[in-house]
Amino acid sequence: MSEAEFNLLLDAVHDAIILQDLAPVPEEQFVPRSWSFDATPKAANDNGGAWPLLPFPDGWYAAC
């Protein structure tokens, strides 16, 4: 094998490796889904209504 043939072989191997890295990776079991953003999700702790306002007892204050 001559040096020129060896260089052509190296170029072919290099191109094969580069093209293999650029090939798209197939997605596994891609299933298109329809997304609906119209409905607001229900909270996990939703117990059906607003809680009543319970004021602090006299002499108690809320502070941050």
DRENPA-3360 file (N, C-alpha, C; in nm, 2 decimals, always signed):
BEGIN
1 = MSEAEFNL = +0.09/-0.12/+0.00/+0.00/+0.00/+0.00/+0.09/+0.12/+0.00 ~ +0.06/+0.21/-0.09/+0.14/+0.33/-0.10/+0.09/+0.44/+0.00 ~ +0.17/+0.54/+0.02/+0.14/+0.64/+0.12/+0.01/+0.72/+0.07 ~ -0.01/+0.74/-0.06/-0.12/+0.80/-0.11/-0.25/+0.72/-0.08 ~ -0.24/+0.59/-0.10/-0.36/+0.50/-0.08/-0.39/+0.50/+0.07 ~ -0.28/+0.50/+0.16/-0.30/+0.50/+0.30/-0.37/+0.63/+0.35 ~ -0.33/+0.74/+0.29/-0.40/+0.87/+0.32/-0.54/+0.87/+0.28 ~ -0.57/+0.81/+0.16/-0.71/+0.80/+0.12/-0.79/+0.72/+0.21;
9 = LLDAVHDA = -0.73/+0.61/+0.26/-0.80/+0.52/+0.36/-0.83/+0.60/+0.49 ~ -0.73/+0.67/+0.53/-0.75/+0.75/+0.66/-0.86/+0.85/+0.64 ~ -0.86/+0.92/+0.52/-0.97/+1.02/+0.50/-1.11/+0.95/+0.49 ~ -1.12/+0.83/+0.43/-1.24/+0.76/+0.43/-1.29/+0.72/+0.57 ~ -1.20/+0.67/+0.65/-1.24/+0.64/+0.79/-1.28/+0.76/+0.87 ~ -1.20/+0.87/+0.85/-1.23/+0.99/+0.92/-1.37/+1.04/+0.88 ~ -1.40/+1.04/+0.75/-1.53/+1.09/+0.71/-1.64/+1.00/+0.76 ~ -1.62/+0.87/+0.77/-1.72/+0.78/+0.82/-1.75/+0.80/+0.96;
17 = IILQDLAP = -1.65/+0.83/+1.04/-1.66/+0.86/+1.18/-1.74/+0.99/+1.20 ~ -1.70/+1.09/+1.13/-1.76/+1.22/+1.14/-1.91/+1.21/+1.10 ~ -1.94/+1.14/+0.99/-2.08/+1.13/+0.95/-2.16/+1.05/+1.04 ~ -2.10/+0.95/+1.11/-2.17/+0.87/+1.21/-2.21/+0.96/+1.33 ~ -2.13/+1.05/+1.37/-2.16/+1.14/+1.48/-2.27/+1.24/+1.45 ~ -2.28/+1.27/+1.32/-2.38/+1.37/+1.28/-2.52/+1.31/+1.24 ~ -2.52/+1.18/+1.24/-2.65/+1.11/+1.20/-2.75/+1.13/+1.31 ~ -2.88/+1.15/+1.27/-2.98/+1.17/+1.37/-3.01/+1.05/+1.45;
25 = VPEEQFVP = -3.03/+1.06/+1.58/-3.06/+0.95/+1.67/-3.21/+0.93/+1.67 ~ -3.25/+0.81/+1.63/-3.40/+0.78/+1.63/-3.46/+0.79/+1.77 ~ -3.58/+0.85/+1.78/-3.64/+0.86/+1.91/-3.72/+0.73/+1.93 ~ -3.71/+0.69/+2.06/-3.77/+0.56/+2.10/-3.92/+0.58/+2.12 ~ -4.00/+0.51/+2.05/-4.15/+0.50/+2.07/-4.21/+0.64/+2.09 ~ -4.18/+0.73/+1.99/-4.24/+0.86/+1.99/-4.39/+0.85/+1.96 ~ -4.47/+0.91/+2.06/-4.61/+0.91/+2.04/-4.66/+1.05/+2.05 ~ -4.72/+1.11/+1.94/-4.76/+1.25/+1.95/-4.88/+1.25/+2.04;
33 = RSWSFDAT = -4.89/+1.36/+2.12/-5.00/+1.38/+2.22/-5.06/+1.51/+2.19 ~ -5.19/+1.52/+2.21/-5.25/+1.65/+2.20/-5.25/+1.72/+2.34 ~ -5.21/+1.84/+2.34/-5.20/+1.91/+2.47/-5.31/+2.01/+2.48 ~ -5.37/+2.02/+2.59/-5.48/+2.11/+2.62/-5.45/+2.20/+2.73 ~ -5.45/+2.33/+2.70/-5.41/+2.43/+2.80/-5.53/+2.51/+2.84 ~ -5.65/+2.47/+2.80/-5.77/+2.55/+2.83/-5.81/+2.54/+2.97 ~ -5.80/+2.41/+3.02/-5.85/+2.39/+3.16/-5.74/+2.41/+3.26 ~ -5.77/+2.47/+3.37/-5.68/+2.49/+3.48/-5.67/+2.35/+3.56;
41 = PKAANDNG = -5.55/+2.31/+3.59/-5.54/+2.19/+3.67/-5.60/+2.20/+3.81 ~ -5.65/+2.09/+3.86/-5.71/+2.09/+3.99/-5.59/+2.07/+4.09 ~ -5.59/+2.14/+4.20/-5.49/+2.12/+4.30/-5.50/+1.99/+4.37 ~ -5.39/+1.93/+4.41/-5.40/+1.80/+4.48/-5.47/+1.81/+4.61 ~ -5.46/+1.93/+4.68/-5.52/+1.94/+4.81/-5.65/+2.02/+4.80 ~ -5.72/+2.02/+4.69/-5.84/+2.10/+4.67/-5.96/+2.02/+4.74 ~ -6.01/+2.08/+4.84/-6.12/+2.02/+4.91/-6.26/+2.08/+4.89 ~ -6.27/+2.15/+4.77/-6.40/+2.19/+4.73/-6.44/+2.33/+4.76;
49 = GAWPLLPF = -6.36/+2.41/+4.81/-6.41/+2.55/+4.83/-6.31/+2.64/+4.91 ~ -6.34/+2.76/+4.92/-6.25/+2.86/+4.99/-6.27/+2.84/+5.14 ~ -6.16/+2.85/+5.21/-6.17/+2.84/+5.36/-6.22/+2.97/+5.41 ~ -6.28/+2.97/+5.52/-6.33/+3.10/+5.58/-6.21/+3.17/+5.65 ~ -6.22/+3.30/+5.65/-6.11/+3.38/+5.71/-6.12/+3.37/+5.86 ~ -6.02/+3.32/+5.93/-6.01/+3.31/+6.07/-5.92/+3.42/+6.12 ~ -5.97/+3.52/+6.19/-5.89/+3.63/+6.24/-5.80/+3.59/+6.35 ~ -5.69/+3.66/+6.37/-5.61/+3.63/+6.49/-5.68/+3.67/+6.62;
57 = PDGWYAAC = -5.65/+3.60/+6.72/-5.71/+3.64/+6.85/-5.66/+3.78/+6.89 ~ -5.74/+3.84/+6.98/-5.69/+3.97/+7.03/-5.55/+3.97/+7.09 ~ -5.47/+4.06/+7.05/-5.33/+4.07/+7.10/-5.23/+3.99/+7.01 ~ -5.28/+3.92/+6.92/-5.18/+3.85/+6.83/-5.17/+3.93/+6.70 ~ -5.05/+3.92/+6.64/-5.02/+3.99/+6.52/-4.93/+3.90/+6.43 ~ -4.95/+3.92/+6.30/-4.87/+3.85/+6.20/-4.76/+3.94/+6.16 ~ -4.64/+3.89/+6.16/-4.52/+3.97/+6.12/-4.43/+3.88/+6.04 ~ -4.36/+3.94/+5.94/-4.27/+3.86/+5.86/-4.13/+3.89/+5.91;
% end
